[in-house]
Amino acid sequence: MSTLLLHSVSYAGFWGQPALTVEQLIDKAKELGFGGVMLAAKRPHVSILDYNEAARTKLRRLLEKKKLKNLCLAGYSNLTADLEHPDVPTLEIQTQYLIELAKLAHDLGGSMVRIFTGYENPAHDYTRQLRMIAAGLREAAKRAADYNVTFAVQNHHDLAVGYETLHDLITQVNHPNCRAGFDAWAPALHGADLTQAAILMAPITVHTTVADYVKRPRYKYDSALVNYREGLPFIQAVPMGEGFIDYKSFFESLAEGGFNGSIAYEMCSPLLHGSDMKTLDRYARHFIEYMQSQ
C-alpha cells in the first residue's frame, strides 16, 4: 500500500483548529499511525525563513528518530502573481522559491515538494500564462534535480486545474523531476469522470492529497419573486468515505495505471463535526482505517 502522510496544515490553526508546533505535529502523526508527514512550508510550520542549517538538521534527526522518513514538503507557489507589474521579475522570484523548497526538502531527508501552478491573472491571456508556468516549472525542475527532489504539481490553482490541462502541462515541461500531485476532489467538483481522469494521470502522478466532502445547497431570497435563487453549493468536509467523491474508483484506477506514490490526508477547511483536537484526531484515524480497508 502507498505510504500515508499527515498534512501538517490539518493542525496549523488556520480554520480555528488547534495549532500544533512542527514537533508536536510529528508526535501526533506518529501517535495516529501515519507513515510520514507532509509539512506545510510556511509559518507556523516549516518556513524557509525560519529553518537555517542547524534547524534543518534538528528536524531531520527528529523525523528519523520517530521513523517518519517519508517526507513531502507542501509549497505554496503562484507563478502568475503580480503580472500587472512586468518590471518586477515575479516569475524569477517564484522559481527561486521553488528551488529553495527543493533544497529544504533535501536537507530534511525528503525527495518531494508539492507545489501549485498559478491563479488566472487578467493582466495576460490564458495561454501565455500557461507558457510562463511551464517555463518556470522546467527551470525549477532542472535545478531541483541537483538535490534529487521531484516537484509534484497539484491540480489546485486556476491554471491547469482541469486534469487534461494538467496532463498537457506536465508533458510540456518534459522533465523527470516535475510530475503530477493529482487529487480527486478537484475533478469531482468539476463533474469529471474520476475513473477516466485517474487512468490518464496515473503514469505521471507521484503524490495525491485526499479530503472528502459533501455538497450543501445555498439559496438567496428574492423578495420581488417571493422565492429563492439557487447559489453555488457550499462544500463541507466530512470523514473519509462519507462524501460524494468516489475514492474507491479513484484509487483503483490509479493503482491500475501504476501509481505507487504517497497519499496525504488533509483537513484543510472547517470540519462538519467541529475543529477540536478530538474531532481532528478522529477524522485522521478514520482516514487510516478507510485506506487500510481498500
C-alpha positions in Angstrom: 0.0 0.0 0.0 1.2 3.6 -0.6 2.7 5.5 2.3 0.1 7.5 4.2 1.2 11.0 5.2 -0.5 13.5 7.6 -0.6 17.0 6.1 0.6 19.4 8.9 -1.9 22.1 7.6 -4.6 20.0 9.4 -3.2 21.1 12.7 -2.0 24.6 11.8 -4.8 26.6 13.3 -6.0 28.3 10.1 -9.6 27.3 10.5 -9.9 27.5 14.2 -8.5 24.1 14.9 -5.6 23.6 17.5 -2.3 24.9 16.2 0.5 22.4 16.9 4.2 23.1 16.5 6.1 21.1 14.0 7.5 18.9 16.8 4.0 18.4 18.2 2.7 17.6 14.7 5.4 14.9 14.2 4.5 13.3 17.5 0.8 13.5 16.5 1.5 11.8 13.2 3.4 9.0 14.9 0.7 8.6 17.5 -2.1 8.3 14.9 -0.2 5.7 12.9 0.9 7.6 9.8 4.0 6.5 7.9 5.2 10.0 7.2 4.3 13.7 7.1 3.6 16.4 4.6 4.9 19.6 6.2 3.5 23.0 5.2 6.5 25.0 4.0 5.2 28.2 5.6 4.6 29.6 9.0 3.7 28.4 11.6 5.4 25.3 10.4 8.5 24.9 8.1 9.2 28.3 6.6 12.4 28.8 4.6 12.9 32.0 6.6 13.0 30.2 9.9 14.9 27.0 9.1 18.6 27.5 8.9 21.1 24.7 8.7 21.0 23.9 12.4 17.2 23.9 12.5 17.1 21.6 9.4 19.5 19.1 11.0 17.5 19.1 14.2 14.2 18.5 12.4 15.7 15.8 10.2 17.0 13.9 13.3 13.6 14.1 14.9 11.9 12.7 11.8 14.4 9.9 11.7 14.0 9.2 15.5 10.3 8.9 15.0 10.8 6.8 11.9 8.8 9.2 9.8 11.3 9.3 6.9 8.6 9.6 4.3 8.5 13.4 3.9 6.8 15.7 1.4 7.0 19.5 1.7 3.9 21.4 0.8 5.0 24.5 -1.2 2.7 27.5 -1.8 3.6 28.9 -5.2 1.7 31.2 -7.5 3.7 31.5 -10.7 1.3 34.1 -12.2 1.3 36.5 -9.3 1.6 40.3 -9.9 1.6 40.2 -13.7 0.2 43.7 -13.6 3.8 44.9 -12.9 6.1 43.5 -15.6 9.1 45.4 -14.2 9.1 43.0 -11.2 10.7 39.7 -12.1 7.9 37.7 -10.3 8.4 34.5 -12.3 12.1 34.5 -11.4 11.2 35.1 -7.7 8.7 32.3 -7.7 11.1 30.0 -9.5 13.8 30.7 -6.9 11.3 30.0 -4.1 10.7 26.5 -5.7 14.4 25.9 -5.8 14.8 26.9 -2.1 12.0 24.5 -1.3 13.8 21.7 -3.1 17.0 22.4 -1.1 14.9 22.4 2.2 13.3 19.1 1.3 16.7 17.6 0.6 18.2 18.9 3.9 15.2 17.3 5.8 15.8 14.0 4.1 12.9 14.3 1.7 12.7 14.0 -2.1 9.4 15.6 -3.0 7.8 19.1 -2.9 4.1 19.6 -3.6 3.6 22.9 -5.5 0.9 24.9 -7.2 0.7 26.5 -10.7 -0.9 29.9 -10.6 -4.2 31.8 -10.3 -5.5 33.1 -13.6 -4.5 36.8 -13.9 -6.4 39.2 -16.1 -3.2 41.0 -16.9 -2.3 38.4 -19.5 -4.1 35.9 -21.7 -4.7 32.3 -20.6 -2.3 30.5 -22.9 0.6 33.0 -22.2 0.2 32.3 -18.5 0.4 28.5 -19.2 3.6 29.0 -21.1 5.0 31.1 -18.3 4.2 28.3 -15.8 5.7 25.6 -18.0 8.9 27.7 -18.3 9.2 28.3 -14.6 8.5 24.6 -13.7 11.0 23.4 -16.3 13.8 25.6 -14.9 13.0 24.8 -11.3 12.8 21.0 -12.1 16.3 21.1 -13.7 17.7 22.7 -10.6 15.8 20.5 -8.2 17.5 17.5 -9.9 20.7 18.6 -8.2 19.0 17.8 -4.9 17.3 14.6 -6.1 14.0 16.3 -5.4 10.8 16.0 -7.5 8.1 18.6 -7.8 4.5 17.2 -7.5 2.2 19.8 -9.3 -1.2 19.8 -7.6 -4.4 20.5 -9.6 -5.4 23.2 -7.2 -4.9 26.8 -8.6 -6.8 28.0 -11.6 -4.2 27.3 -14.3 -4.2 23.6 -15.2 -6.7 22.6 -12.5 -8.5 20.6 -15.2 -6.9 17.2 -15.3 -6.5 17.2 -19.1 -4.7 20.5 -19.0 -2.5 19.3 -16.1 -1.5 16.3 -18.1 -0.7 18.7 -21.0 1.4 20.9 -18.7 3.5 18.1 -17.3 4.0 16.8 -20.8 5.2 20.2 -22.0 7.5 20.7 -19.0 9.0 17.3 -20.0 11.3 16.8 -17.1 11.5 13.7 -14.8 11.7 16.0 -11.7 8.3 17.6 -12.5 5.4 15.2 -12.0 1.8 15.4 -11.0 0.4 15.6 -7.5 -3.0 14.7 -8.8 -6.0 14.9 -6.5 -9.6 13.6 -6.8 -11.5 16.4 -5.2 -11.0 19.0 -7.9 -12.2 16.8 -10.9 -15.0 15.5 -8.7 -16.2 19.1 -8.1 -15.8 19.7 -11.9 -18.1 16.8 -12.6 -15.4 14.9 -14.4 -15.2 11.1 -14.7 -12.8 10.2 -11.9 -12.0 6.8 -13.3 -11.1 8.2 -16.7 -9.1 11.0 -15.1 -7.1 8.7 -12.8 -6.3 6.3 -15.7 -4.9 9.2 -17.7 -3.0 10.7 -14.8 -1.6 7.6 -13.0 1.6 7.2 -15.1 2.7 10.7 -14.3 1.4 11.0 -10.7 3.8 10.7 -7.7 1.6 12.0 -5.0 -2.0 12.7 -4.1 -3.7 14.7 -1.3 -7.0 13.5 0.0 -10.1 15.0 1.7 -13.7 14.2 1.4 -16.7 16.5 1.2 -20.5 16.7 0.9 -22.3 19.4 -1.1 -24.7 21.7 0.8 -27.1 23.7 -1.3 -27.2 27.5 -0.9 -30.1 29.9 -1.6 -30.7 33.6 -1.6 -34.1 35.1 -1.1 -35.5 37.3 -3.8 -38.3 39.3 -2.2 -39.7 40.5 -5.6 -40.3 37.0 -6.6 -41.2 35.7 -3.1 -38.8 32.9 -3.9 -35.2 31.7 -3.6 -32.3 31.8 -6.1 -30.0 28.8 -6.0 -26.3 29.6 -5.5 -23.1 27.7 -5.8 -23.1 24.8 -3.3 -21.1 25.0 -0.1 -18.6 22.3 0.2 -18.4 20.8 3.7 -15.5 18.5 4.9 -16.6 15.1 6.2 -14.8 11.9 7.3 -13.2 9.9 4.5 -15.7 7.8 2.6 -18.7 9.8 3.7 -18.7 12.4 1.0 -19.6 12.5 -2.7 -16.1 11.8 -4.1 -15.8 8.2 -5.4 -12.4 7.5 -3.9 -12.8 3.7 -4.3 -12.8 4.0 -8.1 -10.2 6.8 -8.0 -7.6 4.7 -6.0 -8.4 1.5 -8.0 -7.8 3.4 -11.3 -4.6 5.0 -10.0 -3.3 1.6 -9.0 -4.2 0.0 -12.3 -2.3 2.8 -14.0 0.8 2.0 -12.0 0.6 4.7 -9.3 2.7 3.8 -6.2 3.3 7.2 -4.7 2.4 8.8 -1.4 -1.1 9.7 -0.2 -1.5 12.6 2.2 -4.6 13.4 4.3 -5.5 17.0 4.9 -8.1 18.7 7.0 -7.8 22.0 5.0 -11.2 23.6 5.8 -13.8 23.5 8.6 -15.0 20.0 9.5 -18.6 19.0 9.8 -18.2 17.9 13.4 -16.1 20.8 14.7 -12.4 21.6 14.9 -11.4 20.5 18.4 -8.5 18.1 18.8 -10.7 15.1 19.5 -12.5 15.6 16.2 -9.3 16.2 14.2 -7.8 13.0 15.6 -11.0 11.0 14.9 -11.0 12.2 11.3 -7.3 11.3 10.8 -7.7 7.9 12.4 -10.7 7.2 10.3 -8.7 8.0 7.2 -6.1 5.4 8.0 -8.8 2.8 8.7 -10.5 3.7 5.4 -7.3 3.3 3.4 -6.5 0.0 5.1 -9.9 -1.4 4.2 -9.4 -0.7 0.5 
